[in-house]
Amino acid sequence: MTSTASSALRPALILPKADGSLETYHLIGTPIMARKPAQPFSRIAYAAGHVVVNPLAVNDPWVSSVVDWDRTLAFREHLWSLGLGIAEAMDTAQRGMGVDWPTSLELIRRTSAAAGKNHLVVSGCGTDQLPAAEARTLDDVIRAYEQQIEAIETTGSRIVLMASRALARVAKGPDDYVAVYDRLLRQVSRPVVLHWLGDMFDPALAGYWGSRDVGVAMDVVAGIIADHAAKVDGIKISLLDDAYEIALRRRLPDGVRMYTGDDFNYVSLIEGDAQGHSHALLGAFDAVAPAASAALEKLAAKDIEGYQVILKPTEALSRHLFAAPTQFYKTGVVFMAYLNGHQDHFTMAGGLESARSTLHLAQIFRMADETGLLRDPDIATERMRAVLAVRGVVA
């Protein structure tokens, strides 16, 4: 990591503004030093990692993707070095949005092998080899889940039982969800993390657990967990509403964890209250990993103020990354990795580098600077300038 230069010595950058004008932006942030934590965290914290694609591969980006395995695994080593676990092959890795099941399984195999016994890994298990439109019965969905369960358990990874587009399509109500999860949880070899992803992340998951009423849906999933508590490590909830998460957290049986997936409110949810706290399984932690690591170290030392001082400013950046349409947050996560030198290009599976506007990317740059999340301001400025030039901002 380079030493921090004073803002006066950093190159100025021309950035677009919402009114169509351009401004000269001077960087102001002090980069957070990425380092190994001095003590174990008091929370389990998984970063849902993105994939780095090979931009020079012979393929049609909107149809297929070719992963750069070396860079993808190197980024996971970076996250592990900060004390974070990896949530592999989740939606942050563009699961179902440019990355298919065979590629996901290879990703899980490679990450699990690299992790060995030294690092935490959980891996997404879904039904994406079964196109939702081709699902006809609950048995179709169960078979698809079972295929992935068997394959992932063979790698040694623990499982995140991901929400299924196919199940959302064929289920007629709460009883169908209960029947499917009952079958699956009875056969997994180790406790799994359940997964409740709101329709702001994936519109195809609207009404998951059998109802569009969140209260009714919560009753369903709470009942499933109560019936299978020995097979449930925890549940990741991503509804971008802290009240829902806290309500469900207070209903969990002893020993079942809440993993926040709330990229808007994670600071207070991880800190917790007198009745409990959340652990973390967050796409945002891919982008803000150095801050997350430093803050969690403070929390482990019971330095609540230090925890909040470091992590609270990142929530504004995260809210911007995850702004509607939320499913395109992956674009900002990969853009952050590009700015910070974790990959040499801003190219994504499915061509999703085009999914956010130039103004959106410019604001990411400003906010990443302000929060100390540009690890080398000179390199980040050079890369931002290159992206802007391709998009017509040349100065």
C-alpha positions as CSV (number, residue, x, y, z in Angstrom):
1,M,0.0,0.0,0.0
2,T,1.3,3.4,-0.9
3,S,1.7,6.1,1.7
4,T,-1.0,8.7,1.9
5,A,-0.3,11.9,0.0
6,S,-1.7,15.2,1.0
7,S,-4.7,16.2,-1.1
8,A,-2.8,19.2,-2.5
9,L,-0.4,16.8,-4.1
10,R,-3.0,14.5,-5.6
11,P,-4.1,15.0,-9.2
12,A,-7.4,16.8,-9.7
13,L,-10.1,14.9,-11.4
14,I,-13.0,16.2,-13.6
15,L,-16.3,14.6,-12.5
16,P,-19.8,15.0,-13.9
17,K,-22.6,16.5,-11.8
18,A,-26.3,15.7,-11.8
19,D,-27.1,19.1,-13.5
20,G,-25.0,18.1,-16.5
21,S,-22.0,20.3,-15.6
22,L,-18.5,19.2,-14.7
23,E,-16.6,19.9,-11.5
24,T,-12.9,19.7,-10.5
25,Y,-12.8,17.3,-7.7
26,H,-9.9,17.2,-5.2
27,L,-9.5,14.0,-3.2
28,I,-9.8,14.4,0.5
29,G,-9.8,11.0,2.1
30,T,-7.2,9.2,4.1
31,P,-7.0,5.5,3.0
32,I,-7.8,2.9,5.6
33,M,-4.9,0.6,6.0
34,A,-5.8,-3.0,5.1
35,R,-4.2,-5.4,7.6
36,K,-4.8,-8.6,9.5
37,P,-6.9,-8.1,12.7
38,A,-5.0,-8.3,15.9
39,Q,-7.7,-10.4,17.6
40,P,-10.6,-12.6,16.5
41,F,-13.9,-10.8,15.8
42,S,-16.9,-11.2,18.1
43,R,-19.2,-11.5,15.1
44,I,-19.1,-14.0,12.2
45,A,-18.6,-11.8,9.1
46,Y,-18.9,-13.2,5.6
47,A,-18.3,-11.0,2.6
48,A,-20.2,-12.2,-0.5
49,G,-17.4,-12.1,-3.0
50,H,-17.7,-11.0,-6.7
51,V,-16.1,-12.8,-9.6
52,V,-13.4,-11.4,-11.9
53,V,-14.0,-12.2,-15.5
54,N,-11.4,-12.6,-18.3
55,P,-12.0,-9.7,-20.6
56,L,-9.9,-11.2,-23.4
57,A,-11.7,-14.5,-23.5
58,V,-13.4,-15.6,-26.7
59,N,-17.1,-15.5,-25.7
60,D,-20.3,-13.5,-26.0
61,P,-20.5,-11.5,-22.7
62,W,-24.3,-11.3,-22.6
63,V,-24.5,-15.1,-23.1
64,S,-21.6,-16.7,-21.3
65,S,-18.8,-15.7,-19.0
66,V,-15.2,-16.8,-18.5
67,V,-13.8,-16.4,-15.0
68,D,-10.3,-15.2,-14.4
69,W,-9.6,-17.8,-11.7
70,D,-6.3,-16.4,-10.5
71,R,-7.7,-12.9,-9.9
72,T,-10.9,-14.2,-8.4
73,L,-9.1,-16.4,-5.9
74,A,-6.6,-13.6,-5.2
75,F,-9.5,-11.4,-4.1
76,R,-10.7,-14.1,-1.8
77,E,-7.3,-14.3,-0.2
78,H,-7.5,-10.5,0.3
79,L,-10.8,-10.8,2.1
80,W,-9.5,-13.7,4.3
81,S,-6.4,-11.7,5.2
82,L,-8.7,-9.1,6.7
83,G,-10.4,-11.7,8.9
84,L,-13.5,-12.0,6.8
85,G,-15.1,-15.2,5.7
86,I,-16.3,-15.8,2.1
87,A,-19.9,-16.3,1.1
88,E,-19.3,-18.0,-2.2
89,A,-21.3,-18.2,-5.4
90,M,-24.0,-15.9,-4.1
91,D,-25.9,-13.1,-6.0
92,T,-22.8,-10.8,-5.5
93,A,-21.0,-13.3,-7.7
94,Q,-23.7,-12.7,-10.3
95,R,-25.3,-16.0,-9.6
96,G,-28.2,-16.2,-12.1
97,M,-27.1,-12.9,-13.7
98,G,-24.2,-13.9,-15.9
99,V,-22.7,-16.8,-13.9
100,D,-24.4,-20.2,-14.3
101,W,-24.4,-23.3,-12.0
102,P,-21.5,-25.2,-13.6
103,T,-19.3,-22.1,-13.2
104,S,-20.6,-21.5,-9.7
105,L,-19.7,-25.1,-8.7
106,E,-16.2,-24.7,-10.1
107,L,-15.9,-21.5,-8.1
108,I,-17.1,-23.2,-4.9
109,R,-14.6,-26.1,-5.5
110,R,-11.7,-23.7,-6.0
111,T,-12.5,-21.4,-3.1
112,S,-13.1,-24.4,-0.7
113,A,-9.8,-25.9,-1.7
114,A,-8.0,-22.6,-1.1
115,A,-9.7,-22.1,2.2
116,G,-8.8,-25.5,3.6
117,K,-9.2,-25.5,7.4
118,N,-7.9,-22.0,7.9
119,H,-10.7,-19.8,6.5
120,L,-14.5,-19.6,6.7
121,V,-16.5,-20.4,3.6
122,V,-20.2,-20.9,3.0
123,S,-21.5,-21.5,-0.5
124,G,-24.8,-20.7,-2.3
125,C,-27.0,-23.7,-3.1
126,G,-29.9,-23.1,-5.3
127,T,-31.9,-24.4,-8.3
128,D,-30.5,-22.3,-11.1
129,Q,-29.7,-25.3,-13.3
130,L,-33.5,-25.5,-13.5
131,P,-34.9,-22.5,-15.5
132,A,-37.8,-21.2,-13.5
133,A,-40.0,-21.3,-16.5
134,E,-39.4,-25.0,-16.9
135,A,-40.3,-25.9,-13.3
136,R,-43.6,-27.7,-13.1
137,T,-43.8,-29.3,-9.7
138,L,-42.3,-29.1,-6.2
139,D,-40.5,-32.3,-6.9
140,D,-38.7,-30.6,-9.8
141,V,-37.5,-27.9,-7.4
142,I,-36.5,-30.4,-4.7
143,R,-34.5,-32.5,-7.2
144,A,-32.6,-29.4,-8.4
145,Y,-31.8,-28.4,-4.8
146,E,-30.7,-32.0,-4.0
147,Q,-28.3,-32.0,-7.0
148,Q,-26.6,-28.9,-5.7
149,I,-26.6,-30.0,-2.1
150,E,-24.8,-33.2,-3.0
151,A,-22.3,-31.4,-5.2
152,I,-21.5,-28.7,-2.7
153,E,-21.2,-31.0,0.3
154,T,-18.6,-33.0,-1.7
155,T,-16.4,-29.9,-1.7
156,G,-16.5,-29.6,2.1
157,S,-18.2,-26.2,2.1
158,R,-21.1,-25.4,4.3
159,I,-24.3,-24.4,2.5
160,V,-26.4,-21.3,2.1
161,L,-29.8,-22.6,1.0
162,M,-30.6,-19.8,-1.4
163,A,-34.0,-18.6,-2.3
164,S,-35.2,-20.3,-5.5
165,R,-36.9,-18.5,-8.4
166,A,-38.3,-21.9,-9.5
167,L,-39.9,-22.5,-6.1
168,A,-41.3,-19.0,-6.1
169,R,-42.9,-19.8,-9.5
170,V,-44.5,-23.1,-8.7
171,A,-45.4,-22.8,-5.0
172,K,-49.1,-22.2,-4.3
173,G,-48.7,-21.0,-0.7
174,P,-46.9,-21.3,2.6
175,D,-47.5,-25.1,2.8
176,D,-45.5,-25.7,-0.3
177,Y,-42.5,-23.9,1.2
178,V,-42.8,-25.9,4.4
179,A,-42.9,-29.1,2.4
180,V,-39.8,-28.3,0.3
181,Y,-37.7,-27.0,3.2
182,D,-38.8,-29.9,5.4
183,R,-37.5,-32.4,2.7
184,L,-34.2,-30.5,2.2
185,L,-33.4,-29.8,5.9
186,R,-33.9,-33.5,6.8
187,Q,-31.2,-34.6,4.5
188,V,-28.4,-32.0,4.7
189,S,-25.3,-33.3,6.5
190,R,-24.4,-30.1,8.4
191,P,-26.5,-27.1,9.5
192,V,-27.2,-24.6,6.7
193,V,-27.8,-20.9,6.4
194,L,-31.3,-20.1,5.1
195,H,-31.7,-17.2,2.7
196,W,-34.4,-14.6,2.4
197,L,-33.7,-12.3,-0.4
198,G,-36.3,-9.6,-1.0
199,D,-37.7,-8.8,-4.4
200,M,-35.8,-5.5,-4.5
201,F,-32.8,-7.7,-5.1
202,D,-34.6,-10.2,-7.4
203,P,-38.1,-9.4,-8.6
204,A,-38.7,-13.1,-9.3
205,L,-38.6,-13.8,-5.6
206,A,-41.6,-11.7,-4.8
207,G,-43.9,-13.4,-2.3
208,Y,-41.3,-15.8,-1.1
209,W,-42.4,-18.1,1.8
210,G,-45.8,-18.0,0.3
211,S,-47.0,-14.5,1.0
212,R,-46.3,-10.9,0.0
213,D,-47.3,-9.9,3.5
214,V,-43.9,-9.8,5.3
215,G,-45.5,-10.7,8.6
216,V,-47.1,-13.8,7.2
217,A,-43.9,-14.8,5.5
218,M,-42.0,-14.3,8.7
219,D,-44.3,-16.7,10.5
220,V,-43.7,-19.3,7.9
221,V,-39.9,-19.2,7.9
222,A,-39.9,-18.9,11.7
223,G,-41.9,-22.0,11.9
224,I,-39.6,-23.9,9.5
225,I,-36.6,-22.8,11.6
226,A,-38.3,-23.9,14.9
227,D,-39.1,-27.3,13.4
228,H,-35.5,-27.8,12.2
229,A,-33.4,-25.8,14.5
230,A,-30.7,-28.5,14.7
231,K,-30.2,-28.2,10.9
232,V,-30.2,-24.4,10.7
233,D,-27.0,-22.5,11.5
234,G,-28.8,-19.2,10.8
235,I,-30.7,-17.2,8.4
236,K,-29.6,-14.4,6.1
237,I,-32.3,-11.8,5.6
238,S,-32.0,-9.1,2.9
239,L,-35.1,-6.9,3.0
240,L,-33.4,-3.6,3.6
241,D,-35.6,-2.9,6.6
242,D,-33.9,-3.3,10.0
243,A,-37.3,-3.6,11.8
244,Y,-38.1,-6.9,10.0
245,E,-34.7,-8.3,10.8
246,I,-34.8,-7.4,14.5
247,A,-38.3,-8.9,14.7
248,L,-37.2,-12.2,13.2
249,R,-33.9,-12.2,15.2
250,R,-35.9,-12.1,18.4
251,R,-37.8,-15.2,17.4
252,L,-34.9,-17.4,16.6
253,P,-34.3,-20.4,18.8
254,D,-31.1,-20.5,20.9
255,G,-28.1,-21.4,18.8
256,V,-29.6,-20.1,15.5
257,R,-27.9,-17.0,14.2
258,M,-29.2,-14.0,12.3
259,Y,-26.9,-13.0,9.5
260,T,-27.7,-9.5,8.3
261,G,-27.9,-9.0,4.6
262,D,-29.2,-5.5,5.2
263,D,-26.8,-3.3,3.1
264,F,-28.6,-0.2,4.4
265,N,-28.5,-0.7,8.1
266,Y,-25.7,-3.2,9.0
267,V,-23.9,-1.0,11.5
268,S,-26.6,-1.0,14.2
269,L,-27.7,-4.5,13.4
270,I,-24.2,-6.0,13.8
271,E,-23.7,-4.0,17.0
272,G,-27.0,-5.2,18.3
273,D,-29.1,-4.3,21.4
274,A,-29.8,-5.7,24.8
275,Q,-31.8,-8.6,23.3
276,G,-29.2,-9.7,20.7
277,H,-27.2,-8.9,17.6
278,S,-26.7,-10.0,14.0
279,H,-23.7,-11.5,12.4
280,A,-23.0,-10.5,8.8
281,L,-23.3,-12.0,5.3
282,L,-23.1,-8.9,3.1
283,G,-22.4,-8.0,-0.5
284,A,-21.4,-4.6,0.8
285,F,-18.5,-6.1,2.7
286,D,-16.9,-7.0,-0.6
287,A,-16.6,-3.3,-1.4
288,V,-15.9,-1.9,2.1
289,A,-13.8,-4.8,3.4
290,P,-10.9,-2.8,5.0
291,A,-13.4,-0.7,7.0
292,A,-15.4,-3.7,8.0
293,S,-12.4,-5.5,9.3
294,A,-11.0,-2.5,11.2
295,A,-14.5,-1.8,12.7
296,L,-15.1,-5.4,13.7
297,E,-11.8,-5.4,15.5
298,K,-12.9,-2.4,17.5
299,L,-16.2,-4.1,18.3
300,A,-14.4,-7.2,19.5
301,A,-12.4,-4.9,21.8
302,K,-15.7,-3.4,23.1
303,D,-14.8,-0.1,21.6
304,I,-18.2,0.8,20.3
305,E,-17.4,4.4,19.5
306,G,-14.4,3.3,17.4
307,Y,-16.5,0.7,15.7
308,Q,-19.1,3.3,14.7
309,V,-16.6,5.9,13.7
310,I,-15.0,3.6,11.2
311,L,-18.1,1.7,9.8
312,K,-21.0,4.2,10.0
313,P,-19.7,6.4,7.2
314,T,-19.6,3.4,4.9
315,E,-23.4,3.0,5.1
316,A,-24.0,6.0,2.8
317,L,-21.7,4.5,0.2
318,S,-23.5,1.1,0.6
319,R,-26.9,2.7,0.2
320,H,-25.6,4.3,-3.0
321,L,-24.2,1.0,-4.3
322,F,-27.5,-0.7,-3.5
323,A,-29.8,2.0,-4.8
324,A,-32.8,0.9,-6.9
325,P,-32.7,-1.0,-9.2
326,T,-31.0,-2.9,-6.4
327,Q,-30.1,-6.0,-8.4
328,F,-27.5,-3.9,-10.3
329,Y,-25.4,-3.3,-7.1
330,K,-22.9,-5.8,-8.5
331,T,-21.7,-3.1,-10.9
332,G,-20.6,-0.8,-8.1
333,V,-19.0,-3.6,-6.2
334,V,-16.8,-4.6,-9.2
335,F,-16.1,-0.9,-10.0
336,M,-14.7,-0.5,-6.5
337,A,-12.5,-3.5,-7.0
338,Y,-11.3,-2.0,-10.3
339,L,-10.5,1.4,-8.6
340,N,-8.6,-0.4,-5.9
341,G,-6.4,-2.5,-8.2
342,H,-7.9,-5.9,-7.4
343,Q,-8.5,-6.3,-11.2
344,D,-7.1,-4.5,-14.2
345,H,-10.4,-3.8,-16.0
346,F,-14.0,-2.8,-15.5
347,T,-15.6,-5.8,-17.3
348,M,-18.3,-8.0,-15.9
349,A,-20.2,-11.1,-16.6
350,G,-23.3,-10.4,-18.6
351,G,-21.9,-7.0,-19.6
352,L,-23.2,-5.5,-16.4
353,E,-20.5,-2.9,-16.3
354,S,-23.1,-0.9,-18.4
355,A,-25.8,-1.3,-15.8
356,R,-25.1,1.9,-13.9
357,S,-24.8,5.5,-15.2
358,T,-21.7,7.6,-15.4
359,L,-23.2,9.8,-12.7
360,H,-23.7,6.8,-10.4
361,L,-20.0,5.7,-10.9
362,A,-18.8,9.3,-10.3
363,Q,-20.6,9.4,-7.0
364,I,-19.1,6.0,-6.0
365,F,-15.7,7.6,-6.5
366,R,-16.5,10.6,-4.4
367,M,-17.9,8.6,-1.5
368,A,-15.2,5.9,-1.6
369,D,-12.7,8.7,-1.3
370,E,-14.5,10.4,1.6
371,T,-14.7,7.1,3.5
372,G,-11.0,6.2,3.0
373,L,-11.8,3.3,0.7
374,L,-9.6,4.2,-2.2
375,R,-6.4,2.4,-1.1
376,D,-4.2,4.2,-3.6
377,P,-5.7,7.6,-4.6
378,D,-3.4,8.1,-7.5
379,I,-4.2,4.8,-9.1
380,A,-7.9,5.2,-8.4
381,T,-7.9,8.6,-10.0
382,E,-6.1,7.3,-13.1
383,R,-8.6,4.5,-13.5
384,M,-11.6,6.8,-12.9
385,R,-10.3,9.1,-15.6
386,A,-10.1,6.1,-18.0
387,V,-13.7,5.1,-17.4
388,L,-14.9,8.6,-17.8
389,A,-13.0,9.0,-21.1
390,V,-14.8,5.9,-22.5
391,R,-18.1,7.4,-21.4
392,G,-17.4,10.8,-23.0
393,V,-16.1,12.9,-20.1
394,V,-12.6,14.0,-21.3
395,A,-10.9,17.0,-19.7
